[in-house]
Each structure stands twice: as structure tokens, then as C-alpha cells.
Amino acid sequence: MKFPNDFLWGGAVAANQCEGAYSEDGKGLDIQDVMPKGILSGPTAEPTSDNLKLEAIDFYHRYPEDIKLFAQMGFKVFRTSIAWSRIYPNGDDAEPNEKGLAFYDRLFDECHKYGIEPLVTISHYETPLHLAKAYNGWINHDLIGFYERYVRTIFKRYKDKVKYWLTFNEINSVLHQPLLSGGIMTPREELSLSDLYQACHHELVASALATKLAHEIMPDAKVGCMVLAMPVYPLTPAPDDMIAVMQADHFNDFFGDMHVRGRYPGYMKRYFRENGITIEMTSEEERLLRENTVDFVSFSYYVSICEGRDGEAGGGNLLGGKKNPYLKTSEWGWQIDPQGLRYTLNRFYDRWQKPLFIVENGLGARDVLVDDGRGGKTVEDDYRIAYLNNHLVQVGEAIADGVPVMGYTTWGCIDLVSASTAQMSKRYGFIYVDRNDDGTGTLARYPKKSFYWYKDVIASNGAALKA
């Protein structure tokens, strides 16, 4: 495997899944503070003690220890998010919260101490709760202005500390999980298609506005979009199945097309027309979208799906689809398809001709803490090593195919609370965190076997991978 010399190896987390300290130093509530079961049930009226995210893994207080561990693995980049409600507690405040701004100063300084570049997601499933309750989230046009104020603040504050920015996490998921992704309090079944696509439009305009501001305030910075990538295969070669694949791809490609091309594509205009979907937009918004396209495309990759007339419904992912009879599944029903990552990289580059960044990929599993034989503890996670090795081999193949891949950040490089199920037992990290689903545990950190494997992969720039 030959990776570029400047390839950005690292790992990824989200503020709401790792920081904890949900009400400290002036932070306001966000939607995650009232989602104790993730996407498995509706929000609670107030934060409840069974919500693991309220404390999470206490990264807010323990980040120096964790960043040091990332540095020991050799990270070149660390993807995290800024909790919007740490900066603007209600989302619509006139002035930012200085204590929140100061926390991220300290965090980014700690990264730079070890030569680690921060890759910052501006909005990662962390809409301030007040914006969800008072405005119904991104359905409301006013959120564009609140987001603009927020991004202007953080760009000015961190312009000398952050080179890489992502505007929204998995922006295409708002169609499927409107509360999680869009801060929309109205239940999904009560929303019209016009409601959902109006929310998408508002996020897309806000993303273009953030890109414009970033290029003005930080000329050397790079701004990317972030989509949930899920390659779609036909169940059979029947033409109907191929058309089903094409249509499924359209619903996901739409978001990348808007970020890279800046115009509503014909296939979506037809879908809007035939389904009575109306979107309110101004000529100024259309110009903003057209003139402020992203520098790169980033994405998460976990599974592939199938489409066609027959087949068994898939499970374990946000976008549905049908099961592939040729693939194995994880403990949570996610089908494992390393070659799908190479396919995705090639297809995205063929379509958009932009550099690509894999900012989430990983295996959620029930890890068991055991004695390491040296008086400490570890996890013998050969299954995770195999998963990541096989996916990275396919990244190497895509690079050999001529695809410009900027970097790779594994999801949940340290164990954290799952976004979908709000469990600790669904572990992704190279570092085990001693916390259980019932909230018990010491929060002690223990490097897993995969910690040392990834260290070797980074040190060798991919040469240690096994084809």
C-alpha cells in the first residue's frame, strides 16, 4: 500500500458523544441532552439521569490525557465538533459565551502541542435545544442567520488554529432523522416532503454561507461538506432494479451535487414537481449556493445496501435499503463491505472531481476488558483490526486508481456514547473507556490491541497493512 506522504491519519469524535459537562461553564442544552435513547425513542421534556451523554466519557475535563494518547498513536489530524450551545447557549443569543470559546482554545492548543491538526465539524447533531423548541429547527429560515452568527464567531476566534472545517455532519440524514440531524421537533410522520426539503434547503444555504465566510476570514482554510455515504447495489440485473439503484443514489448524491455544483439538479426538480414539493428560495440564495462551493467532500462509510423489487429489508443504518446476501453483518446488523469503500471513493471522485476525505469509518462491537499480562488491562480486538485493515487496503486501492484522498479518521477513536442507540457497549475506539450502559465505571482509559496496530499503520504510512 502506498499512501501520499501528506496523508492525514487520525480519528474522529463528536462533542455530544464524548465531552459530557452538559451544563458547565455556561453551556446551554442541546437536543442530545434530551435524547437518552438516541434515535430509538422520542425526546424527554428535560435531561434525565439515564442519558449517558450528560457525562459521556468526560472528555471536557480529560482531553489532555486523551490527546496525549492520540499523539502516541501518531495522529496527524483529530476530527471533533464544536458544541453550538457552548458558544451560543440558546442558539439565538446576541453575544457568545466566553467560557465555551476558551474551552476550544485550550483543546486546539493541546492538539497543536503534539502536531495534530484539528478537523472541526461546525454542526454535528448538536442543535441548541432552544432552536429546536422555539423555531422547530432547520425548518425555520431564521436558523440561517443564527448559524451565520455562530460560524462568524468561531472562524474569527480560531482562524489561526483550525485549517479544516466541515459545515454539517451527514447532512443527508435530515430526511430520515429530522430531530437528530435537523433539530426538528415535529415527529417525522407528521412532516410533509415540502417541510423536509425546505429544511434541507436552509441547511444547504447555511453551508454555502459558511463556506463564503471561511474563504473571506481564513483564505488558507479548506471547507468541506460531509455526507453519509452508502453505496447501493442492484439485487438483480433486472432493469427495474437498476432504476431503483439510480433513484436511491440520486437522493444521496443530491447533497453532494448541491455542495459541489451549487445548483438544484434536474432529477430533483422532477421529483419535486411530481410529488407536489415546493421550496421557498430567493435569487440571492441561489446565487450564494452557486458561487460558494466546497473545497473537498468528506463522508462517513460504514455499510452498503441493495435495492430492487425483492429482498429482505436491511437494518442498523439510517437510510434503510435491503440486505446483501453476499455480506456478513456486525453485532448491530450493519453489513460489512470493505470493497464498497473503494467503489464509493471512485464514484464520488468521478462525479465531483474534488479531493475526498474519509472522516468516519469503524466497527461497533462489544469489547471485553482483559488482563494484558503486564499488570494492566486491554482489549484483544482482532476483529476491529481486521475490519479497519480491510477497509484501509481498499482506500489504498482507490488511491492507486487515481483518487485524491486527503485522509482517514476512524470513527470513535476513543470509546464514546453511540449516536444511534445511546449505548456505551457499542464500542468503536482504540482506547477502552471504563463506563457501562448503566452509567457505572471509573472512566479509566485502557489502550486496546488495535491502538498499537494503528500506531504501526500510521508510522509506516500504510505499509504495515496486510492485503
FIZAGU-593730 format. One record per residue (C-alpha): residue in one letter; y, x, z. Coordinates in steps of 0.1 Angstrom, whole numbers, padded with zeros to 4 digits, always signed. Each point is the difference from the previous one (the first is absolute). Layout:
N
AYXZ;...
***
This chain:
467
M+0000+0000+0000;K+0034+0014-0010;F+0030-0017+0017;P+0036+0009-0008;N+0015+0027+0023;D+0027-0024+0012;F-0025-0028+0007;L+0011-0019+0031;W-0030-0003+0023;G+0004-0022+0031;G-0005-0033+0018;A+0016-0033+0005;V+0008-0025+0028;A+0023-0030+0005;A+0024-0003+0030;N-0013-0034+0011;Q-0036+0012+0001;C+0006+0032+0020;E+0033+0002+0018;G-0003-0026+0027;A+0031-0001+0023;Y+0007-0034-0015;S+0029-0008+0022;E+0013+0035+0010;D+0034+0016-0008;G+0015-0031-0015;K-0027-0009-0025;G-0001-0037-0009;L-0031-0020-0007;D-0016+0002-0035;I-0027-0023-0015;Q-0028+0023+0012;D+0010-0006+0036;V-0012-0036-0004;M-0031+0007-0022;P-0027+0009+0026;K-0028-0008-0024;G+0015+0015-0031;I-0005-0023-0030;L-0029-0018+0016;S+0022-0026+0018;G+0035-0012+0001;P+0029+0015+0020;T+0005-0006+0037;A+0033-0013+0014;E+0006+0032+0020;P-0017+0034+0004;T-0033-0004+0018;S-0020+0025+0021;D-0030+0000-0025;N+0022+0015-0027;L-0011+0036-0002;K+0030+0009-0022;L+0024-0004+0029;E-0012+0033+0014;A-0021+0011-0030;I-0009+0037+0004;D+0033+0008+0017;F+0011+0022-0029;Y+0036-0007+0011;H-0004+0022+0030;R-0029+0022-0012;Y+0012+0009-0035;P+0005+0038+0008;E-0036+0003+0009;D-0011-0019-0031;I+0023+0018-0025;K-0014+0033+0014;L-0035-0012-0007;F+0010-0009-0036;A+0015+0034-0004;Q-0033+0016+0012;M-0017-0018-0029;G+0027+0015-0023;F+0018-0032-0010;K+0027+0005-0026;V+0012-0036+0002;F-0001-0028+0026;R+0005-0036-0010;T+0014-0023+0026;S+0023-0029+0001;I+0033-0009+0018;A-0002-0031+0021;W+0029-0020-0013;S+0005-0017+0034;R+0004+0034+0017;I+0031+0005-0022;Y+0013-0036-0002;P-0017-0019+0028;N+0005-0034-0015;G+0003+0011-0036;D+0034-0016-0005;D+0019+0020+0026;A+0034+0014-0009;E-0007+0035+0015;P-0032+0021+0003;N-0018+0010+0032;E+0008+0036+0006;K-0031+0006+0022;G-0022-0012-0028;L+0017+0023-0025;A-0003+0029+0024;F-0038-0005+0003;Y-0005+0005-0037;D+0023+0031+0001;R-0024+0015+0026;L-0031-0011-0020;F+0012+0015-0033;D+0012+0032+0018;E-0035+0004+0015;C-0015-0003-0035;H+0024+0026-0014;K-0009+0024+0029;Y-0034+0003-0016;G+0011-0001-0036;I-0012-0036-0005;E+0021-0022-0023;P+0004-0036+0011;L-0008-0027-0025;V+0017-0031+0014;T-0008-0037-0008;I+0031-0020+0006;S-0017-0034+0006;H-0037+0001+0009;Y-0010-0034+0012;E+0026+0002+0027;T+0026-0027-0007;P+0022-0007+0030;L-0012-0032+0017;H+0035-0015+0000;L+0002+0003-0038;A-0034-0018-0002;K+0010-0028+0023;A+0036-0005-0009;Y-0001+0007-0037;N-0037-0005-0009;G-0003+0036-0011;W+0003+0011-0036;I+0002-0036-0014;N+0036+0002+0011;H+0025+0019-0023;D+0019+0012+0031;L-0027+0025+0008;I+0011+0021-0030;G+0033+0007+0018;F-0016+0007+0033;Y-0024+0024-0016;E+0028+0017-0018;R+0018+0006+0033;Y-0032+0014+0015;V-0008+0023-0029;R+0036+0013-0002;T-0001+0008+0037;I-0033+0020-0002;F+0009+0017-0032;K+0032+0013+0014;R-0016+0010+0033;Y-0031+0017-0014;K+0013+0013-0034;D-0006+0036+0010;K-0034-0007+0016;V-0019-0023-0024;K-0006+0007-0037;Y-0026-0026-0008;W+0005-0038+0006;L-0020-0031-0007;T+0018-0033-0001;F-0027-0026+0010;N-0036+0004+0010;E-0025-0017-0023;I+0027-0022-0014;N-0024-0021-0021;S-0018-0012+0032;V+0029-0025+0007;L-0018-0024-0024;H-0031+0000+0022;Q+0014+0007+0035;P+0035-0013+0001;L+0006+0004+0038;L-0015+0035+0002;S+0017+0013-0032;G+0031-0022-0003;G+0008-0012+0035;I-0004-0036-0012;M-0007-0023+0029;T-0010-0030-0022;P-0038-0001-0002;R-0014+0012-0034;E-0014-0034-0009;E+0034-0017+0004;L+0018+0024-0024;S+0005-0007-0036;L-0005+0026-0027;S+0038-0001-0005;D+0004+0009+0037;L-0023+0029-0003;Y+0014+0014-0032;Q+0036-0005+0013;A-0010+0022+0030;C-0014+0026-0024;H+0032-0001-0020;H+0021+0006+0031;E-0022+0030+0010;L+0001+0014-0035;V+0038-0002-0001;A+0002+0016+0035;S-0023+0028-0012;A+0021+0007-0030;L+0031+0000+0022;A-0016+0024+0024;T-0009+0023-0030;K+0036-0002-0012;L+0014+0009+0035;A-0025+0028+0005;H+0010+0016-0033;E+0037-0002+0009;I-0004+0012+0036;M-0028+0025-0005;P+0000+0012-0036;D-0030+0023+0006;A-0022-0027+0017;K-0029-0017-0017;V-0005-0038+0004;G-0033-0017-0008;C-0014-0035+0000;M-0032-0007+0019;V-0027-0024-0013;L-0034-0010+0011;A-0023+0013-0027;M-0032-0018-0007;P-0017+0007-0033;V-0017-0031-0016;Y-0032+0002-0019;P-0016-0028-0021;L-0033-0014+0013;T-0012-0002-0035;P+0012+0009-0035;A+0007-0037-0007;P+0035-0004-0015;D+0008-0025+0027;D-0007+0026+0026;M+0022+0025-0017;I+0029-0024-0001;A-0006-0007+0037;V+0003+0038+0006;M+0032+0002-0021;Q+0016-0029+0019;A-0010+0015+0034;D+0015+0034-0011;H+0032-0018-0010;F+0006-0014+0035;N-0001+0035+0014;D+0015+0020-0029;F+0030-0024+0002;F+0014+0018+0030;G-0004+0035-0014;D+0014-0012-0034;M+0031-0013+0018;H+0006+0032+0019;V-0006+0023-0030;R+0013-0021-0029;G+0025-0022+0018;R-0006-0032-0019;Y-0021-0031+0004;P-0030+0004-0024;G-0009-0026-0025;Y-0034-0008+0017;M+0019-0010+0032;K+0025-0020-0019;R-0028-0020-0015;Y-0016-0004+0034;F+0032-0013+0015;R+0006-0023-0029;E-0035-0015+0000;N+0000-0005+0038;G+0034-0014+0005;I+0012+0031+0019;T+0038+0004+0001;I+0017+0031+0014;E+0037+0002+0008;M+0014+0033-0012;T+0034+0012-0011;S+0009+0022-0029;E+0012+0026+0025;E-0035+0000+0016;E-0016+0004-0035;R+0022+0030-0007;L-0008+0015+0034;L-0037-0002-0007;R+0004+0014-0035;E+0022+0030+0010;N-0017+0011+0032;T-0036+0008-0006;V-0022+0021+0023;D-0007+0037-0003;F-0037-0003+0007;V-0027-0026+0007;S-0020+0001+0032;F-0029-0022+0010;S-0028-0007+0024;Y-0036+0001-0012;Y-0030-0013+0019;V-0021-0022-0022;S-0006-0013-0034;I-0009-0036-0009;C-0016-0020-0028;E+0011-0031-0019;G-0019-0025-0021;R-0014-0035-0001;D-0029+0007+0023;G-0007+0024+0028;E+0004+0001+0038;A+0034-0001+0016;G+0011+0033+0015;G+0012+0006+0035;G+0019+0024+0021;N+0031+0005-0021;L+0034-0018-0004;L-0003-0009-0037;G-0034-0018-0003;G-0022+0006-0030;K-0038+0001-0004;K-0026+0024+0011;N-0013+0028-0022;P-0038+0001+0001;Y+0000+0037-0006;L+0020+0011+0030;K-0007+0004+0037;T+0023-0014+0027;S+0015+0012+0032;E-0006-0016+0034;W+0030-0023-0007;G-0013-0011-0034;W+0023+0023-0021;Q-0018+0012-0031;I+0000+0038-0004;D+0009+0012-0035;P+0013+0036-0003;Q+0000+0000-0038;G+0023-0030+0002;L+0027+0024+0013;R-0003+0022-0031;Y+0001-0031-0021;T+0031-0013+0018;L+0019+0033-0003;N-0007+0001-0037;R+0009-0036-0006;F+0032+0001+0020;Y+0012+0032-0017;D-0009-0013-0035;R+0021-0031+0008;W+0030+0014+0019;Q+0002+0037-0009;K+0013+0008+0035;P-0013+0024+0026;L-0025-0016+0023;F-0005+0004+0038;I-0031-0013+0018;V+0015-0009+0034;E-0030-0019+0015;N-0037+0005-0003;G-0026+0000+0027;L-0031-0014+0017;G+0002-0024+0029;A-0031+0005+0022;R-0013-0004+0036;D+0001+0036+0012;V-0020+0012+0031;L+0015+0026+0023;V-0026+0027+0009;D-0001+0034+0018;D+0010+0028-0023;G-0023+0026+0017;R+0031+0020+0012;G+0010-0022+0029;G+0021-0024-0021;K-0006-0031-0021;T+0000-0007-0037;V-0013-0025-0026;E-0027+0011-0025;D+0016-0020-0029;D-0019+0014-0030;Y+0003-0035-0016;R+0038+0004+0000;I-0003+0035-0014;A-0022-0012-0028;Y+0023-0029-0008;L+0031+0021-0001;N-0017+0029-0019;N-0013-0023-0027;H+0035-0016-0005;L+0017+0033-0001;V-0024+0013-0026;Q+0011-0029-0022;V+0037+0009+0007;G-0009+0035-0013;E-0016-0016-0031;A+0032-0020-0006;I+0021+0031+0003;A-0023+0017-0025;D+0005-0031-0023;G+0037+0009+0000;V+0013-0025+0026;P+0029+0014+0021;V-0010-0007+0036;M+0026+0010+0026;G-0022-0002+0031;Y-0025-0018+0022;T+0005-0014+0035;T-0031-0015+0016;W+0005-0033+0018;G+0001+0001+0038;C-0002+0038+0003;I-0002-0007+0037;D-0017-0031+0013;L+0023-0030+0003;V+0000-0038+0002;S-0013-0016-0031;A+0025-0021-0020;S-0025-0026-0012;T-0020-0006+0031;A+0022+0016+0028;Q-0031+0019+0013;M-0002+0036+0012;S-0037+0001-0008;K+0007+0001-0037;R+0008+0037+0000;Y+0013+0020-0029;G+0013+0032+0016;F-0009+0037+0001;I+0010-0003+0037;Y-0017-0023+0024;V+0023-0019+0024;D-0017-0012+0032;R+0010-0037-0001;N-0022-0030-0004;D+0003-0035-0014;D+0005-0014+0035;G+0029+0024+0006;T-0018+0024+0024;G-0001+0037-0005;T+0019+0032+0008;L+0017+0005-0033;A-0013+0035-0001;R-0003+0017-0034;Y-0032+0016-0013;P-0003+0017-0034;K-0030-0014-0020;K-0023+0021-0022;S+0021-0012-0030;F+0031+0016+0016;Y-0015+0035-0007;W-0014-0011-0034;Y+0035-0012-0012;K+0015+0032+0014;D-0023+0020-0023;V+0008-0022-0030;I+0037+0005+0005;A-0003+0037+0006;S-0020+0004-0032;N+0022-0024-0020;G-0030-0021-0008;A-0024+0028-0008;A-0022-0009+0030;L-0008-0034-0014;K-0036-0006-0012;A-0004-0016-0033;
***
